[in-house]
Amino acid sequence: MRMAQDLVFVPLGGVGEIGMNAGLYGLGEGRKRRWLMVDCGVTFGDPVTTPGVDLIMPDIRFALSHGKAVEAIVLTHAHEDHYGALLDLWPQLKCPVYATPFAAGLLDAKRAAERDAPKIDVRVVAEGSRFSVGPFDVELVPVAHSIPESTALTLRTPVGTVIHTGDWKIDRTPVLGRPTDEERFRAIGEEGVAAIVGDSTNSLREGISRSESEVAASLGELIRNAPGRVAVTTFASNVGRLRAVADAAMACDRQVVLVGRAMARATEVARELGYLEGVPEFLSPDAFGYLPRDKVVALMTGSQGEPRAALARVAEGDHPQVTLAKGDRVIFSSRAIPGNEKAVGRIINRLIEGGAEVITDRTHFVHVSGHPRQEELAMLYGWTKPKVLVPVHGEEAHLHGHAAFAHAVGVPKVVRVRNGDMVRLAGGEAEIVDDVPVGRTLKDGRVLVSATEATIGERRRLSFAGVVSIALAFTERGELSGGVSVRFTGLPPRDDEGTPMLEVLRDTVLDCIDGLPRQKRRDAGVVEKAIERAVRGELQLVWGKKPICHVSVLGV
């Protein structure tokens, strides 16, 4: 019996979490399906749960298992959580990547900045364009977001049409770029929409998002009435915000200084594509100290508290060219991503200690989200009339809220999924029909490792309780040959009674050896396990922690 053709969606990341967005659409019959990947993003590590890891990416083994059946990757936009894993994961996929000019430009600039970065097969496509990828008819529908050339994908197939919203909002007066294309969405809705796979980030917030043009006006006022230097930090890719700052600076006869490599890369691409037309060339950081204090605005990286970014270095007083002092104003034209609050708070506190005035969205209107609130979601569903909604791009509360709201405004069916669920969208009943292996891939330095490896767990234990290394040797008669070598890292220098820890460890090892019969001393494995057990037990008694313990027995 022949299996019916259907259209399925499999999230590999970005569901139940913020970041690491990657999904697969499959069209066909069972194992004969052809696949299209949408986005390939990262999330960021933190020192507590993933020490030493900067980037976390989706595990793409399911995509790799289909080989050349994965026709292409289509990017909705060039935010890191949607395209940041490409340089690391594309060499395994080796399929074409479809991207708008701005996304392609940022990817190329990023590739040029990294050693041994792969030359990716990028096919540049315009906003609003329509093209075929294998069995998929793909249309890039312009949407407003906090980066140029954001698009929703309309995927037309013989069994039905699906809209993948990407990140979006309704902003009828963006500073630059095209507003969300209501006319196209209405037309697509008239054709018939089987399902929407949609952004849930702001689904718990009522009303409608405010416009970027309103933020621009507020930033203009704050820059105009500043008595001294002004520093503005925001996402480097938010070119509309950068343009708003530049326009405000020009209106106040101030010059703009760029501080941070990411800012320089983004503005270079934006100029090439005409997004900064009419804006004077920005100055390099070495101009900052020579300009009069009331004639400068610095655009800085570091809005998320990144320790190596420009603003963090300025706050710590170790930036070679930029300093801020009493009377200067720092504007955080951003909101801290969940998990970054402490890092951002540390920088704010250091800036205030240094005398600067710090302005954030808690006290002034300096930021708007790039994601839709409830009224915007209702408008989109009214335009497109989807039969099914699959909430994605959000944590559990966002997904739950999105599902409840969609039901309330009349979407006929909502299917909740988790990463790894395979949900049928068209060609049959909308429901979860299978599950696939998913997980996380960690970028540890220059090496990619699976999150299931012991690496990060061991590193967390090291950070909590340190490590002890012990080396010793025996003669053929089972007697110690020389002394016992003991080294440790991360342990306190003395125990709870003030005895040097080195002495505690050496005595524990010697007592353990004395308690072993000579014949057992000839078995290195037995000796190593006995010493490890004794050392960890003693340290638990005198310190309250059990470090990692390495024992090497020689000459047995």
C-alpha positions as CSV (number, residue, x, y, z in Angstrom):
1,M,0.0,0.0,0.0
2,R,1.4,3.3,-1.0
3,M,2.0,5.9,1.8
4,A,0.3,9.2,1.3
5,Q,2.4,12.3,0.6
6,D,2.4,14.8,3.5
7,L,4.1,18.0,4.7
8,V,5.8,17.7,8.1
9,F,7.8,20.1,10.4
10,V,10.6,19.1,12.8
11,P,12.1,21.7,15.2
12,L,15.7,20.9,15.9
13,G,16.0,23.9,18.3
14,G,14.2,27.0,19.3
15,V,11.1,25.4,21.0
16,G,11.0,25.6,24.8
17,E,14.0,28.0,24.7
18,I,15.1,31.3,23.3
19,G,17.7,30.9,20.7
20,M,19.2,28.0,18.6
21,N,16.4,28.2,16.0
22,A,16.6,25.5,13.4
23,G,13.8,23.6,11.8
24,L,13.2,21.1,9.0
25,Y,10.2,20.9,6.6
26,G,9.7,17.6,4.9
27,L,7.6,16.9,1.9
28,G,6.9,13.4,0.4
29,E,6.2,9.9,1.5
30,G,8.0,8.6,4.6
31,R,11.7,8.0,3.9
32,K,11.3,9.5,0.4
33,R,10.7,12.9,1.8
34,R,12.7,15.9,0.6
35,W,13.7,18.4,3.2
36,L,14.2,22.1,3.6
37,M,16.0,23.6,6.6
38,V,14.9,26.9,7.9
39,D,17.5,28.8,9.9
40,C,20.6,27.5,11.7
41,G,21.2,29.5,14.8
42,V,23.0,29.4,18.1
43,T,22.3,30.2,21.7
44,F,25.0,31.3,24.1
45,G,26.7,29.4,27.0
46,D,27.1,30.7,30.5
47,P,30.0,30.3,33.0
48,V,27.8,28.2,35.4
49,T,26.1,25.6,33.3
50,T,28.6,25.5,30.3
51,P,31.9,26.8,31.6
52,G,34.3,27.5,28.8
53,V,31.7,27.2,26.1
54,D,30.6,30.3,24.1
55,L,28.2,28.9,21.5
56,I,25.6,26.2,21.7
57,M,24.2,24.8,18.4
58,P,21.5,22.3,17.5
59,D,22.4,18.7,17.0
60,I,21.7,18.2,13.3
61,R,22.2,14.4,13.1
62,F,18.7,13.9,11.8
63,A,19.3,16.3,8.9
64,L,22.6,14.6,8.2
65,S,20.9,11.2,8.1
66,H,19.0,12.3,5.0
67,G,22.1,13.4,3.1
68,K,21.3,15.0,-0.2
69,A,17.6,14.9,0.5
70,V,18.1,18.1,2.4
71,E,17.7,20.5,-0.5
72,A,18.8,23.8,1.1
73,I,18.9,26.1,4.1
74,V,16.7,29.2,3.9
75,L,17.5,32.0,6.3
76,T,14.7,34.2,7.7
77,H,17.2,36.9,8.8
78,A,20.7,37.4,10.1
79,H,20.4,37.4,13.9
80,E,22.8,35.0,15.6
81,D,20.1,32.9,17.0
82,H,18.9,32.2,13.4
83,Y,22.1,32.0,11.4
84,G,25.0,31.9,13.8
85,A,25.7,28.2,13.5
86,L,26.2,28.1,9.8
87,L,30.0,28.5,9.7
88,D,30.4,25.5,12.0
89,L,27.6,23.2,10.8
90,W,27.4,23.9,7.1
91,P,30.5,21.9,6.2
92,Q,28.6,18.8,7.3
93,L,25.5,19.7,5.3
94,K,27.1,21.2,2.2
95,C,23.7,22.4,0.7
96,P,22.9,25.8,-0.8
97,V,22.0,28.6,1.6
98,Y,19.4,31.1,0.5
99,A,19.8,34.5,2.1
100,T,18.8,38.1,1.4
101,P,21.6,40.6,0.5
102,F,22.0,41.9,4.1
103,A,22.1,38.4,5.6
104,A,24.6,37.2,2.9
105,G,26.7,40.3,3.5
106,L,26.9,39.8,7.3
107,L,27.7,36.1,6.7
108,D,30.5,36.9,4.4
109,A,31.9,39.5,6.8
110,K,31.7,37.0,9.6
111,R,33.4,34.3,7.5
112,A,36.2,36.7,6.6
113,A,36.9,37.4,10.3
114,E,37.3,33.8,11.2
115,R,40.3,31.6,10.5
116,D,39.7,28.7,8.1
117,A,36.0,29.6,7.7
118,P,34.3,27.6,5.0
119,K,33.3,29.1,1.7
120,I,29.5,28.6,1.8
121,D,27.4,28.2,-1.3
122,V,25.1,31.2,-0.7
123,R,22.3,32.1,-3.2
124,V,21.3,35.7,-2.7
125,V,17.5,36.3,-3.0
126,A,15.6,39.5,-2.5
127,E,12.8,40.3,0.0
128,G,9.5,39.5,-1.7
129,S,11.1,37.1,-4.1
130,R,9.7,33.7,-5.0
131,F,11.8,30.7,-6.0
132,S,11.8,26.9,-6.1
133,V,13.9,24.7,-3.8
134,G,13.4,21.1,-4.8
135,P,9.7,20.4,-4.3
136,F,9.1,23.6,-2.3
137,D,7.8,26.8,-3.7
138,V,9.3,29.5,-1.4
139,E,8.2,33.1,-1.0
140,L,10.1,35.6,1.2
141,V,7.4,37.9,2.7
142,P,8.8,41.1,4.1
143,V,8.2,41.6,7.9
144,A,9.3,44.3,10.3
145,H,11.9,43.2,12.8
146,S,15.1,44.7,14.5
147,I,17.3,43.9,11.6
148,P,17.1,44.7,7.9
149,E,15.5,42.3,5.4
150,S,13.7,40.0,7.8
151,T,11.3,37.7,6.1
152,A,8.5,35.2,6.8
153,L,8.6,32.2,4.6
154,T,5.6,31.0,2.7
155,L,6.1,27.4,1.6
156,R,3.7,26.2,-1.1
157,T,3.4,22.5,-1.7
158,P,1.0,20.2,-3.5
159,V,-0.6,19.3,-0.2
160,G,-0.9,22.7,1.4
161,T,0.7,26.1,2.2
162,V,2.6,26.8,5.4
163,I,3.8,30.2,6.7
164,H,6.9,30.1,8.8
165,T,6.8,33.6,10.5
166,G,10.5,33.9,11.6
167,D,10.9,36.9,13.9
168,W,8.5,39.6,13.2
169,K,6.2,42.4,14.4
170,I,3.9,45.0,12.9
171,D,5.6,48.3,12.6
172,R,4.0,50.6,10.1
173,T,6.7,53.3,10.5
174,P,10.1,51.5,10.7
175,V,13.2,53.7,10.6
176,L,14.5,51.8,7.6
177,G,13.4,48.7,5.7
178,R,10.0,47.6,4.7
179,P,7.0,47.2,7.0
180,T,5.3,43.9,7.5
181,D,3.5,43.2,4.2
182,E,-0.1,43.1,5.1
183,E,-1.3,43.0,1.5
184,R,0.8,39.8,0.7
185,F,-0.3,38.1,3.9
186,R,-4.0,38.8,3.0
187,A,-3.5,37.5,-0.5
188,I,-1.8,34.3,0.8
189,G,-4.7,33.9,3.2
190,E,-7.1,34.0,0.3
191,E,-5.1,31.2,-1.4
192,G,-5.6,29.1,1.8
193,V,-3.1,28.5,4.6
194,A,-2.9,25.0,6.2
195,A,-0.7,26.1,9.1
196,I,1.4,28.8,10.6
197,V,4.6,28.0,12.5
198,G,4.9,31.1,14.6
199,D,6.9,33.4,16.9
200,S,5.8,33.2,20.5
201,T,8.3,35.5,22.2
202,N,5.8,38.3,23.2
203,S,2.7,36.2,23.2
204,L,2.1,37.0,26.9
205,R,2.0,40.8,26.3
206,E,-1.2,42.5,25.5
207,G,-1.6,45.3,22.9
208,I,0.7,46.2,20.0
209,S,4.4,46.9,19.8
210,R,5.5,50.5,19.6
211,S,7.4,51.6,16.5
212,E,11.1,52.1,15.9
213,S,10.4,55.6,14.8
214,E,9.1,56.4,18.3
215,V,12.3,55.0,19.8
216,A,14.3,57.2,17.3
217,A,12.5,60.3,18.5
218,S,13.2,59.4,22.2
219,L,16.9,58.8,21.5
220,G,17.1,62.1,19.6
221,E,15.9,63.9,22.7
222,L,18.3,62.1,25.0
223,I,21.2,62.9,22.8
224,R,20.2,66.5,22.2
225,N,20.0,67.4,25.9
226,A,23.1,65.4,27.0
227,P,25.7,67.8,28.6
228,G,28.7,65.7,27.8
229,R,29.7,62.7,25.8
230,V,27.1,60.1,24.8
231,A,27.6,56.4,24.4
232,V,24.8,54.2,23.0
233,T,25.0,50.5,23.1
234,T,22.6,48.2,21.1
235,F,22.8,45.2,18.9
236,A,25.2,45.8,16.0
237,S,22.7,44.3,13.6
238,N,19.9,46.7,14.5
239,V,20.8,49.0,11.6
240,G,17.6,51.0,12.1
241,R,18.6,51.9,15.6
242,L,22.2,52.7,14.4
243,R,20.7,55.0,11.8
244,A,18.4,56.7,14.4
245,V,21.4,57.4,16.6
246,A,23.4,58.7,13.6
247,D,20.5,61.0,12.5
248,A,20.1,62.3,16.0
249,A,23.9,63.0,16.2
250,M,23.8,64.9,12.9
251,A,20.9,67.0,14.2
252,C,22.9,68.0,17.3
253,D,26.2,68.6,15.4
254,R,27.8,65.6,16.9
255,Q,30.0,63.1,15.2
256,V,29.6,59.3,15.5
257,V,32.4,57.1,16.6
258,L,32.1,53.3,16.2
259,V,33.6,51.2,19.0
260,G,33.6,47.4,18.5
261,R,34.3,45.1,15.6
262,A,30.7,43.9,15.3
263,M,29.5,47.5,14.8
264,A,32.1,48.0,12.1
265,R,31.1,44.9,10.2
266,A,27.4,45.6,10.4
267,T,27.7,49.2,9.3
268,E,30.1,48.3,6.4
269,V,27.5,45.9,5.0
270,A,24.7,48.4,5.7
271,R,26.5,51.1,3.7
272,E,27.2,48.8,0.8
273,L,23.4,48.1,0.6
274,G,22.4,51.8,0.9
275,Y,20.8,51.6,4.4
276,L,23.0,54.4,5.7
277,E,22.7,56.7,2.6
278,G,23.2,60.3,3.6
279,V,24.9,59.4,6.9
280,P,28.5,60.7,7.1
281,E,31.2,58.1,7.5
282,F,31.6,57.0,11.1
283,L,34.9,57.7,12.9
284,S,37.3,55.1,14.4
285,P,37.7,54.9,18.2
286,D,41.0,56.9,18.2
287,A,38.9,60.0,17.4
288,F,36.9,59.7,20.6
289,G,39.4,61.5,22.8
290,Y,40.1,64.3,20.4
291,L,36.5,65.5,19.9
292,P,34.9,68.0,22.3
293,R,32.8,66.3,24.9
294,D,29.6,67.8,23.5
295,K,30.4,66.9,19.9
296,V,30.6,63.1,20.1
297,V,28.3,60.1,20.2
298,A,29.9,56.6,20.5
299,L,28.1,53.6,19.2
300,M,29.4,50.6,21.2
301,T,29.1,46.9,21.3
302,G,28.3,45.2,24.6
303,S,24.6,45.7,25.3
304,Q,24.4,42.1,26.6
305,G,27.2,42.4,29.1
306,E,29.7,40.5,26.9
307,P,33.0,40.7,28.9
308,R,35.2,41.2,25.8
309,A,32.9,43.7,24.1
310,A,33.8,47.4,24.0
311,L,31.4,48.7,26.7
312,A,32.7,46.2,29.2
313,R,36.2,47.3,28.6
314,V,35.2,50.9,28.9
315,A,33.4,50.2,32.2
316,E,36.5,48.4,33.6
317,G,38.7,51.3,32.5
318,D,40.9,49.2,30.3
319,H,39.8,50.3,26.8
320,P,42.9,51.8,25.0
321,Q,41.0,54.7,23.3
322,V,37.7,55.3,25.1
323,T,37.0,56.6,28.6
324,L,33.8,57.9,30.2
325,A,33.6,60.1,33.2
326,K,31.2,62.2,35.3
327,G,28.8,64.1,33.1
328,D,28.8,61.5,30.3
329,R,25.7,59.6,29.4
330,V,25.4,55.9,28.5
331,I,22.2,54.7,26.9
332,F,21.4,51.0,26.8
333,S,19.1,50.9,23.7
334,S,18.4,47.3,24.4
335,R,16.9,44.8,26.8
336,A,19.0,42.1,28.5
337,I,18.4,38.6,27.0
338,P,17.3,36.2,29.8
339,G,20.5,35.0,31.5
340,N,22.5,38.1,30.8
341,E,21.0,40.3,33.5
342,K,23.8,39.9,36.0
343,A,26.5,40.6,33.4
344,V,24.7,43.7,32.2
345,G,24.1,44.8,35.8
346,R,27.8,44.6,36.6
347,I,28.6,46.9,33.7
348,I,25.9,49.4,34.7
349,N,27.2,49.5,38.2
350,R,30.8,50.0,37.1
351,L,29.8,52.9,34.8
352,I,27.8,54.5,37.6
353,E,30.8,54.1,40.0
354,G,32.8,55.9,37.4
355,G,30.4,58.9,37.4
356,A,28.5,58.3,34.2
357,E,24.8,58.6,33.9
358,V,23.2,55.3,32.8
359,I,19.9,55.2,31.0
360,T,18.0,52.0,30.4
361,D,14.5,50.9,29.3
362,R,13.5,50.8,32.9
363,T,13.4,54.6,33.1
364,H,13.3,55.9,29.5
365,F,11.7,54.8,26.2
366,V,14.9,53.7,24.5
367,H,14.0,50.2,23.2
368,V,11.2,48.3,21.6
369,S,11.0,44.6,21.0
370,G,11.1,43.1,17.5
371,H,8.5,40.5,18.3
372,P,4.6,40.6,18.1
373,R,2.3,41.2,21.0
374,Q,-1.2,39.7,21.2
375,E,-3.0,42.2,19.0
376,E,-0.4,41.7,16.3
377,L,-0.8,38.0,16.5
378,A,-4.5,38.4,16.1
379,M,-4.1,40.6,13.1
380,L,-1.8,38.1,11.3
381,Y,-4.3,35.3,12.0
382,G,-7.1,37.4,10.7
383,W,-5.2,38.1,7.5
384,T,-4.1,34.6,6.8
385,K,-6.9,32.4,8.4
386,P,-4.6,29.4,9.2
387,K,-6.3,26.1,10.0
388,V,-3.4,25.1,12.4
389,L,-0.9,27.0,14.6
390,V,2.3,25.5,15.8
391,P,3.9,27.8,18.4
392,V,7.7,28.0,18.3
393,H,10.4,30.5,19.3
394,G,9.9,30.8,23.0
395,E,10.1,29.3,26.5
396,E,7.4,27.1,27.9
397,A,5.4,30.0,29.3
398,H,5.5,31.8,25.9
399,L,4.4,28.7,24.0
400,H,1.6,28.0,26.4
401,G,0.4,31.6,26.3
402,H,0.5,31.6,22.5
403,A,-1.5,28.4,22.2
404,A,-4.2,29.8,24.6
405,F,-4.4,33.1,22.8
406,A,-4.7,31.4,19.4
407,H,-7.6,29.3,20.6
408,A,-9.2,32.5,22.0
409,V,-9.1,34.3,18.7
410,G,-10.5,31.4,16.7
411,V,-7.6,29.5,15.2
412,P,-9.2,26.1,14.7
413,K,-6.4,23.9,16.0
414,V,-3.1,24.3,17.9
415,V,-0.5,21.6,18.0
416,R,2.1,22.0,20.7
417,V,5.5,20.5,19.9
418,R,8.9,20.0,21.5
419,N,12.3,19.9,19.8
420,G,12.4,16.6,18.0
421,D,8.7,16.2,17.5
422,M,7.6,15.6,13.9
423,V,4.3,17.3,13.3
424,R,2.2,16.8,10.2
425,L,1.0,20.1,8.9
426,A,-0.8,19.2,5.7
427,G,-1.7,16.0,3.7
428,G,-3.5,14.5,6.6
429,E,-4.6,15.2,10.2
430,A,-2.4,17.9,11.9
431,E,-0.8,16.0,14.7
432,I,2.6,14.7,16.0
433,V,3.4,11.6,13.9
434,D,7.0,10.8,15.0
435,D,10.0,11.9,17.0
436,V,13.6,12.3,15.9
437,P,16.9,12.5,17.8
438,V,17.8,16.1,18.9
439,G,20.2,17.6,21.3
440,R,22.9,20.3,21.6
441,T,26.3,20.7,20.1
442,L,28.8,22.8,22.0
443,K,31.6,24.9,20.5
444,D,34.4,24.3,23.0
445,G,37.2,26.5,21.7
446,R,37.6,25.4,18.1
447,V,36.2,22.0,18.7
448,L,32.5,20.8,18.4
449,V,31.4,18.4,21.0
450,S,28.1,16.8,21.9
451,A,26.4,18.0,25.0
452,T,26.1,14.3,26.0
453,E,29.9,14.0,26.3
454,A,31.4,14.1,29.9
455,T,33.4,17.2,29.1
456,I,31.2,19.9,30.5
457,G,30.0,17.9,33.5
458,E,33.6,17.3,34.4
459,R,34.4,21.0,34.0
460,R,31.5,21.9,36.3
461,R,32.8,19.5,38.9
462,L,36.3,21.0,38.6
463,S,34.9,24.5,39.1
464,F,33.0,23.3,42.2
465,A,35.6,21.1,44.0
466,G,38.9,21.2,42.1
467,V,41.2,18.4,41.3
468,V,43.8,16.3,43.2
469,S,46.6,14.5,41.4
470,I,48.7,11.8,43.1
471,A,51.6,9.8,41.7
472,L,53.6,7.0,43.5
473,A,55.7,4.0,42.6
474,F,56.3,0.6,44.2
475,T,59.2,-1.8,44.2
476,E,58.8,-5.4,43.2
477,R,58.4,-6.2,46.9
478,G,55.4,-3.9,47.2
479,E,57.2,-1.2,49.1
480,L,57.0,2.5,48.2
481,S,59.8,3.7,45.9
482,G,60.6,7.2,46.9
483,G,57.9,9.6,48.2
484,V,54.3,10.4,47.2
485,S,53.8,13.2,44.7
486,V,50.7,15.2,45.6
487,R,49.4,18.2,43.7
488,F,46.0,19.9,43.8
489,T,44.2,22.8,42.2
490,G,41.1,24.5,43.5
491,L,41.3,23.2,47.1
492,P,41.7,25.4,50.2
493,P,45.2,25.6,51.5
494,R,44.2,24.2,55.0
495,D,41.5,22.0,56.4
496,D,38.9,22.9,58.9
497,E,41.5,22.6,61.8
498,G,44.2,24.5,60.1
499,T,46.3,21.6,59.0
500,P,48.0,22.2,55.6
501,M,45.9,20.5,52.9
502,L,49.1,19.0,51.4
503,E,49.8,17.3,54.7
504,V,46.3,16.0,55.0
505,L,46.4,14.5,51.5
506,R,49.9,12.9,51.9
507,D,49.0,11.4,55.3
508,T,45.8,10.0,53.8
509,V,47.6,8.3,51.0
510,L,50.3,6.8,53.3
511,D,47.6,5.5,55.7
512,C,45.8,3.9,52.8
513,I,48.9,2.2,51.5
514,D,49.8,0.9,55.0
515,G,46.3,-0.7,55.1
516,L,46.8,-2.6,51.8
517,P,48.3,-6.1,51.9
518,R,51.5,-6.3,49.9
519,Q,50.0,-8.6,47.3
520,K,47.3,-6.1,46.5
521,R,49.9,-3.4,46.0
522,R,51.0,-5.3,42.9
523,D,47.6,-4.5,41.3
524,A,47.8,-0.9,40.0
525,G,44.0,-0.7,39.5
526,V,43.3,-1.8,43.1
527,V,45.7,0.7,44.5
528,E,44.4,3.6,42.4
529,K,40.8,2.9,43.4
530,A,41.7,2.5,47.1
531,I,43.6,5.8,47.2
532,E,41.0,7.7,45.3
533,R,38.3,6.5,47.6
534,A,40.4,7.3,50.7
535,V,41.3,10.8,49.5
536,R,37.7,11.7,48.5
537,G,36.4,10.3,51.7
538,E,38.9,12.3,53.9
539,L,38.2,15.5,52.0
540,Q,34.5,15.1,52.4
541,L,35.1,14.7,56.2
542,V,37.4,17.7,56.6
543,W,36.2,20.0,53.8
544,G,32.7,18.9,52.9
545,K,33.5,18.4,49.2
546,K,34.8,15.6,47.0
547,P,37.1,16.8,44.3
548,I,38.1,14.9,41.1
549,C,41.0,12.7,42.0
550,H,43.6,11.3,39.6
551,V,46.0,8.6,40.9
552,S,48.9,7.2,38.9
553,V,50.7,4.1,40.2
554,L,54.1,3.3,38.6
555,G,56.4,0.4,38.7
556,V,53.9,-2.3,39.7
